[in-house]
Amino acid sequence: MRELVILTADGTMNAVFKAFFERPMWHLTLQCGTFDIWAEEDIFNLPGKTDGQLHKNAHELLRPYQRTHIRALVVLDQQFGGERPAEEIRQEILRNLNRSGWDDRCEVVVIDPELEVWLWQDKPQIAQAVRFPGGSLRNHLREEGLWPQDQHKPDMPKKTIQALMKQHRAGAPIVVYPKIAKSVGVSGCQDSAFGIFRERMQAWFPAEDA
C-alpha cells in the first residue's frame, strides 16, 4: 500500500504539488516525517474534473485508490460555481469520502479563494519567477495600489501574478507556479487552508518518525 494519494483540481495545481514534493528535504519544510511519495503515481488530476466536479464526486474518483493507498488528500479552489464558504465545501467532501470507505483516513484542502494565495510571499523568488526586472516587487505593487502595506499578499493574488507573468513574458501558470513551489519556503505562509494541509501532514507523519 502506498502512503498517500493526492487528487488536485487541475493541471496547474497538480504541477505545483508535484514540484513541492520534488524539493530536497520537503518534509523539513512541513515539519513532518518523511515518506515515499511518487509524483507521477501518487499526485494526479483528471481532465475535466475540476473544482466543481471534485466537490461533487471526489469520493467516487478516489474509490479505486482505497485498494492502493492508505490515505487520501483532495485539493481544490473555493472560488467556483456558487462561491460557497470554503469550510462548508470541505466538510461536504470529507463526509462523502468517509462514507465511501476512507474512514477518517482523508483530508480536504479548499484554498480560499484560489491557489495563488499560497504562492505570494515577499520573497525574491517570486520576482524571479515572474521575471520582474529589478528592485522590490512588493514596493512596486504597493505604489500601483495592488499590495496594501498592512497585508501579507496583494488584494487580488491571481489577477496580480498573472498580469505580471503576461507583462514580463514569464510563461504560463503551469510553468511559473511550480518554479515558485520549488523555491519558496512556507514558514511565512499564513493561509488557513495551508495550515490544514501542514497540520494534517504532521499528524499523519509525525516528525519523530523521520
HUQUI-V874598 format. One record per pair of residues at least 24 apart in sequence whose ideal C-beta (glycine too) atoms are under 6 Angstrom apart, sorted by the first residue. I is the first residue (numbers start at 0). J is the second residue. Records with the same first field share a line. If there is no record, write none. Layout:
BEGIN
I = J / J
END
This chain:
BEGIN
0 = 69
1 = 41 / 67 / 68
2 = 34 / 69
3 = 70
4 = 41 / 64 / 68 / 71
5 = 42 / 72
6 = 61 / 73
7 = 44 / 74
8 = 49 / 50 / 53 / 75
9 = 44 / 49
10 = 44 / 173
11 = 172 / 173 / 176
12 = 114
13 = 44
14 = 173 / 177
15 = 176 / 177 / 180
16 = 42
17 = 42
18 = 177 / 180 / 181
19 = 180
22 = 181
28 = 185
29 = 197 / 200
30 = 206
31 = 200 / 201 / 204 / 206
32 = 204 / 205 / 206 / 208 / 209
33 = 209
34 = 204
50 = 75 / 76 / 79
51 = 79 / 80
54 = 88
57 = 92
58 = 95 / 96 / 99
62 = 99
65 = 100
70 = 104 / 203
71 = 101 / 105
72 = 106
73 = 107
74 = 108
75 = 109
76 = 110 / 113
77 = 109 / 111 / 112
78 = 112 / 113
85 = 109 / 111
106 = 199
108 = 192 / 195 / 196
110 = 192
113 = 157
115 = 156 / 157 / 160
116 = 156 / 190
117 = 193
118 = 179
119 = 152 / 156
120 = 183 / 187
122 = 183
124 = 182 / 183
128 = 175 / 178 / 179
129 = 163 / 164 / 167 / 169
130 = 167 / 169
151 = 189
END
